[in-house]
Amino acid sequence: MRYLYTLAMYLATPLLMLRLMLRGARYGSFHQRWAERFGSFQAPAQHGGLWVHAVSVGEVNAAEPLIKALRQDYPNAPLVVTTVTQTGSARVHQLFGDSVFHVYLPYDLPFAVRGFMQRVRPRLALIVETEIWPNLYAACARRGIPMMIVNARLSERSLRGYKPLRGLVRSALNCVRLIAAQSRTDAARYRQLGADPARITVSGNLKFDMPVPSDAMRAGAGLRQQWGRLRPVWMAASTHEGEELAVLEAHLEVLTRLPDALLLIAPRHPERFRLVENSVRSLGFSLATRSVDRVPGPSHQVFLIDTMGELMPFYAAADLAFVGGSLAPIGGHNVLEPAALSTPVLVGPHTFNFEEITLTLIDEGGAARVEKGEQLGEAVLKLLRDPVKRERMGRIAQVVFDSERGAVRRVMTLVDGLLQE
């Protein structure tokens, strides 16, 4: 099946090239790194390093505490971090600068994978969450490079998607030495996919060990001071197409009862910033943006966070946070960031990307679910008008967050074992 898969990848190469051209035209400097997608790049004159692959921003954020632990425990080992997306690349540079070598992951074509391996020659491969590339995995096995999937998660939707290719996926997973799953549910799904049960362990979620910026609470308090400490403020974070309209309609409902309320809205993808800005203005809201105004004034009803990597201070400043990707069938985004800052959480019905932690937060009382967009305004209003409940939800959310920490050290113990072998 891998030969058929490889043939399909070669047949798809013209489409991949077209996509690169379109993105290059859209994002300017993007085209300067095309060659990396085909395994051609200038690598540092060092080999035997530790390689971490994190597909995009969310995975890079999850990997942050692990990468820092690797740097601390193995200070002399070169670190290579690969991503697939441009935003993931930007996040790597924002977090680590030149202390790690970043390169885009090559397409899963034999010659591209071979070029990547010859230039990087890693000692260990750590794949974050769910990235199964048959040719890449086989290349690691042939070269004797131990591979580990860390923070491994597999939604029910992804499991169904992989099932038609189960033989190919099972073959790829046989190349993996260890799978450190986020939860028992994820571990069970990897077993259903064909992974060897003896190679699967449950280590917990790395995102619980993410560093909470020491100045986030202080910065949040500073923001509140600027726009009014007693002003009702709610946040809609990591929103997708189809969700912003529901959020804005909810805010209209909020404003009928709380006319001085402020909505902070942060679209998930930067290419949608301008579109969301136009939508806000077309509905008649008074708007400020992070890129132009920096902070909202007393007369602004909506504040668009059109920058990347700045959510934490705004989570700290908000009275509550709706986490996007959950009204649309995306699967939801990271509920741990607001939880870490004692901010009550609202989510929609689609949270399969963070299934267990979202359910835990809801069951314990640190989060609440709305089943459809029409219910969002009422849910926001109830919480904005009930400070006692908000305080209780926020306290519970942080307790849940703190109780689950420790995944990084468990993963590092597994990494130490592989390297010692």
C-alpha positions in Angstrom: 0.0 0.0 0.0 2.9 2.4 0.6 3.9 2.1 -3.1 0.4 3.1 -4.1 0.4 5.9 -1.6 3.8 7.1 -2.9 2.5 7.1 -6.5 -0.5 9.1 -5.4 1.8 11.6 -3.7 3.8 12.0 -6.9 0.7 12.5 -8.9 -0.4 15.2 -6.4 2.9 17.0 -6.6 1.7 19.5 -9.3 -1.2 20.5 -7.1 1.3 20.9 -4.2 3.4 23.2 -6.4 0.3 25.2 -7.4 -0.6 25.6 -3.7 2.9 26.8 -2.9 2.7 29.3 -5.8 -0.6 30.7 -4.6 0.6 31.0 -1.0 3.8 32.6 -2.2 1.8 35.2 -4.2 -0.4 35.9 -1.1 2.3 36.0 1.6 5.3 37.4 -0.2 8.4 35.9 1.4 6.7 32.5 1.6 8.1 31.4 -1.8 11.7 31.9 -0.5 11.5 28.6 1.4 9.8 26.4 -1.2 12.9 24.2 -1.5 12.5 23.1 2.1 9.3 21.3 1.2 11.4 19.1 -1.0 14.2 18.4 1.4 16.6 21.0 0.1 18.0 23.6 2.5 21.2 24.8 4.2 21.5 22.9 7.5 23.9 23.7 10.3 27.1 21.7 10.4 26.0 19.4 13.2 24.4 16.0 13.3 22.9 13.7 15.9 20.5 16.3 17.2 17.0 16.0 18.7 14.2 16.6 16.2 10.7 17.8 17.2 7.9 18.1 14.7 4.9 20.3 15.5 2.6 20.9 12.6 1.2 24.3 13.5 0.7 26.9 16.2 -1.2 24.8 18.6 1.3 21.9 18.4 4.2 24.3 18.8 2.6 25.8 21.9 2.0 22.2 23.3 5.7 21.3 22.5 7.1 24.5 24.2 7.6 23.0 27.7 9.0 19.8 26.2 11.5 21.7 24.0 12.6 23.7 27.0 13.1 20.5 29.0 15.1 19.0 26.1 17.3 22.1 26.1 17.8 21.9 29.8 18.5 18.2 30.1 20.6 17.9 26.8 22.2 21.3 26.5 24.9 20.1 24.0 22.4 18.4 21.7 21.4 20.4 18.6 17.6 20.9 18.4 15.7 20.8 15.1 12.1 21.9 15.0 9.9 21.3 11.9 6.5 22.7 11.2 4.1 22.5 8.2 2.4 25.9 8.4 3.9 29.4 8.2 2.2 30.5 11.4 3.8 27.5 13.1 7.2 28.6 11.8 6.5 32.2 13.1 5.6 30.8 16.5 8.8 28.7 16.7 10.9 31.8 16.0 8.9 33.9 18.5 9.4 31.3 21.3 13.0 30.1 20.6 14.7 32.5 18.2 18.0 31.1 16.9 18.4 28.6 19.8 16.7 25.9 17.6 17.1 25.3 13.9 13.7 25.5 12.1 12.9 24.0 8.8 9.6 23.1 7.1 8.8 19.4 7.1 9.3 18.0 3.6 6.4 16.6 1.6 6.1 12.8 2.1 8.0 12.0 -1.1 10.9 9.6 -0.9 13.5 12.0 -2.4 12.3 14.9 -0.3 12.4 12.8 2.9 15.8 11.4 1.9 17.2 15.0 1.4 15.8 16.1 4.8 17.3 13.1 6.6 20.7 13.5 5.0 20.9 17.1 6.1 19.5 16.8 9.6 20.5 13.2 10.6 18.7 13.3 13.9 19.4 11.0 16.8 15.8 11.0 18.0 12.5 12.0 16.4 9.6 13.3 18.5 6.3 13.8 16.6 3.8 16.0 18.5 0.1 14.9 18.6 -1.1 13.3 15.3 1.1 13.4 12.2 1.4 10.0 10.4 3.5 10.2 7.3 4.3 6.6 6.0 7.5 7.4 4.0 8.9 9.6 6.7 8.3 7.0 9.4 9.8 4.2 7.2 12.9 6.4 6.6 13.4 6.8 10.3 13.1 3.0 10.8 15.5 2.2 8.0 18.1 4.6 9.5 17.6 3.3 13.1 16.3 6.6 14.4 14.0 6.0 17.3 10.7 7.7 16.8 8.2 8.7 19.5 4.7 10.2 19.1 4.3 12.6 22.1 1.1 14.2 23.4 -0.5 11.7 21.1 -4.2 12.3 20.5 -6.7 10.8 18.0 -10.2 12.0 17.8 -13.1 9.8 16.8 -13.3 11.7 13.5 -9.6 11.1 12.7 -9.9 7.5 13.6 -12.8 7.1 11.1 -10.7 9.0 8.5 -7.7 6.7 8.9 -9.7 3.4 8.8 -9.8 3.1 5.0 -6.0 3.2 5.1 -5.6 1.1 8.2 -3.0 -1.3 6.7 -0.8 1.6 5.6 -1.2 3.4 8.9 -0.5 0.2 10.9 2.7 -0.2 8.9 3.7 3.3 9.7 2.9 3.0 13.4 5.1 -0.2 13.5 8.0 2.2 12.9 7.3 4.1 16.1 9.1 3.0 19.2 6.7 4.7 21.7 3.3 6.4 21.7 2.8 8.7 24.7 -0.9 9.3 24.6 -2.7 12.3 26.2 -5.5 10.1 27.7 -6.8 6.5 28.0 -9.3 7.3 25.2 -6.5 8.4 22.9 -4.5 5.3 23.8 -7.5 3.0 23.0 -8.0 4.7 19.6 -4.3 4.1 18.7 -4.8 0.5 19.5 -7.8 0.4 17.3 -5.7 1.9 14.5 -3.3 -1.0 14.8 -0.5 0.3 17.1 1.2 -2.3 19.2 -0.3 -2.0 22.7 3.1 -2.7 24.3 4.4 0.5 22.8 1.6 2.7 24.1 1.6 4.5 27.4 -0.6 7.3 28.8 1.6 10.3 29.8 -1.0 13.1 30.0 -1.3 16.4 28.1 1.8 18.5 27.6 -0.4 21.6 27.4 -1.0 21.4 31.1 2.7 22.0 31.6 2.7 25.1 29.3 4.4 28.0 31.1 1.8 30.6 32.2 3.6 33.9 31.4 4.5 35.5 34.7 3.4 38.9 33.5 0.1 37.7 32.0 -2.0 38.6 35.1 -0.2 41.9 35.5 -0.7 42.8 31.8 -4.3 41.7 32.0 -4.9 44.0 35.1 -3.2 46.8 33.2 -5.6 46.3 30.2 -8.6 46.4 32.6 -7.4 49.6 34.1 -7.3 51.2 30.7 -10.8 50.2 29.5 -12.5 50.3 33.0 -12.2 47.8 35.8 -15.9 47.4 36.3 -16.8 47.2 32.6 -18.3 43.8 31.5 -15.8 42.2 29.1 -16.0 38.8 27.4 -13.7 37.2 24.8 -14.2 35.0 21.8 -10.9 33.3 21.0 -9.6 31.2 18.0 -12.9 31.7 16.1 -13.5 30.3 12.6 -15.7 31.1 9.6 -19.3 30.8 10.6 -18.6 31.5 14.3 -17.9 35.2 14.2 -21.5 36.0 13.1 -22.8 34.0 16.0 -20.4 35.8 18.4 -21.4 39.2 17.1 -25.1 38.4 17.3 -24.5 37.2 20.8 -22.8 40.5 21.6 -25.8 42.5 20.2 -27.9 40.6 22.7 -25.5 41.3 25.5 -25.5 45.0 24.7 -29.3 45.3 25.0 -28.8 44.5 28.8 -25.3 45.7 29.4 -24.7 48.6 27.0 -21.2 49.2 28.1 -20.1 45.6 27.5 -16.9 45.0 25.5 -16.2 42.0 23.2 -12.6 40.9 22.5 -12.5 38.8 19.3 -9.5 36.9 18.1 -9.9 35.0 14.8 -7.8 31.8 14.6 -6.2 32.5 11.2 -4.4 35.8 10.4 -5.7 35.8 6.8 -9.2 36.3 8.2 -8.4 39.4 10.3 -9.5 41.8 7.6 -12.7 39.9 6.8 -13.7 39.8 10.4 -13.0 43.5 10.7 -15.3 44.3 7.8 -18.0 42.1 9.3 -17.8 43.9 12.6 -18.0 47.3 10.9 -20.9 46.2 8.6 -23.0 45.3 11.7 -22.6 48.9 13.0 -20.3 48.1 16.0 -17.8 50.7 17.2 -14.5 48.9 16.6 -10.9 49.2 17.7 -8.1 46.9 16.6 -4.9 45.7 18.3 -2.7 46.5 15.3 -3.9 50.2 15.0 -5.4 51.3 18.3 -3.5 49.0 20.7 -6.3 49.1 23.3 -10.0 49.9 23.1 -11.5 53.1 24.4 -14.6 53.6 26.5 -16.8 54.0 23.4 -15.6 50.9 21.6 -18.0 47.9 21.6 -15.7 45.4 19.9 -11.9 45.0 20.0 -10.3 42.9 17.3 -7.1 41.1 18.3 -5.5 41.1 14.9 -2.0 40.0 16.1 -0.5 36.6 16.9 0.7 35.2 20.2 -1.0 37.7 22.5 -4.0 35.8 23.8 -2.9 35.2 27.4 -3.1 38.8 28.7 -6.5 39.2 27.1 -7.7 36.0 28.7 -6.5 37.3 32.0 -8.3 40.6 31.4 -11.7 39.0 30.3 -14.5 38.1 32.7 -15.1 34.9 30.6 -13.9 33.3 27.4 -15.7 31.5 24.6 -13.2 29.2 22.9 -13.8 28.8 19.2 -13.7 26.0 16.8 -16.5 24.5 18.8 -19.6 26.0 17.3 -18.2 25.1 13.8 -17.4 21.4 13.5 -13.6 22.0 13.9 -13.2 20.2 17.1 -12.5 23.1 19.5 -9.3 24.7 20.5 -7.2 25.0 23.7 -9.4 25.5 26.8 -6.4 25.2 29.0 -5.1 28.7 28.4 -8.1 30.5 30.0 -8.3 27.8 32.6 -4.7 28.4 33.7 -5.6 32.1 34.3 -8.8 31.3 36.3 -11.1 32.6 33.5 -14.5 30.8 33.1 -14.8 29.0 29.8 -17.7 28.6 27.4 -17.6 26.1 24.5 -19.9 24.9 21.7 -20.9 21.3 20.9 -17.9 20.3 18.9 -14.9 19.8 21.3 -13.5 16.4 20.1 -9.9 17.9 19.7 -9.8 18.4 23.5 -12.5 15.9 24.5 -11.4 14.7 27.9 -10.2 17.9 29.3 -13.2 19.8 28.1 -15.5 17.2 29.7 -13.5 17.3 32.9 -13.8 21.1 33.1 -17.5 21.0 32.4 -18.1 18.2 34.9 -16.1 19.9 37.6 -17.9 23.2 37.0 -15.0 25.3 35.4 -16.7 25.4 32.0 -20.1 25.4 30.4 -21.4 24.2 27.0 -23.8 25.9 24.6 -25.4 23.6 22.0 -25.9 26.2 19.3 -24.9 29.8 18.5 -28.3 31.1 19.4 -27.7 30.2 23.0 -24.4 32.0 23.3 -25.7 35.5 24.1 -27.9 34.2 26.9 -25.0 32.2 28.4 -22.6 35.2 28.2 -25.2 37.4 29.8 -25.9 35.1 32.7 -22.2 34.9 33.5 -21.5 38.6 33.1 -24.3 39.3 35.6 -23.2 36.7 38.1 -19.7 37.6 39.5 -20.0 34.9 42.3 -20.5 32.1 39.7 -17.7 33.5 37.5 -15.3 33.5 40.4 -16.3 29.9 41.4 -15.9 28.7 37.8 -12.5 30.4 37.4 -11.2 28.9 40.6 -12.3 25.4 39.6 -10.8 25.8 36.2 -7.4 26.6 37.6 -7.6 23.7 40.1 -8.3 21.3 37.2 -5.4 22.8 35.3 -3.0 22.5 38.1 -4.0 19.0 39.1 -3.1 17.6 35.6 0.4 18.9 35.3 3.5 16.6 35.1 3.3 15.3 31.5 6.6 16.8 30.5 8.6 15.0 33.1 6.8 11.7 32.3 7.7 12.1 28.6 11.3 13.1 29.4 11.7 9.9 31.3 10.7 8.0 28.2 13.0 10.1 26.1 15.9 9.4 28.4 15.2 5.7 28.1 15.3 5.8 24.3 18.5 7.9 24.2 20.2 5.5 26.7 19.4 2.6 24.5 
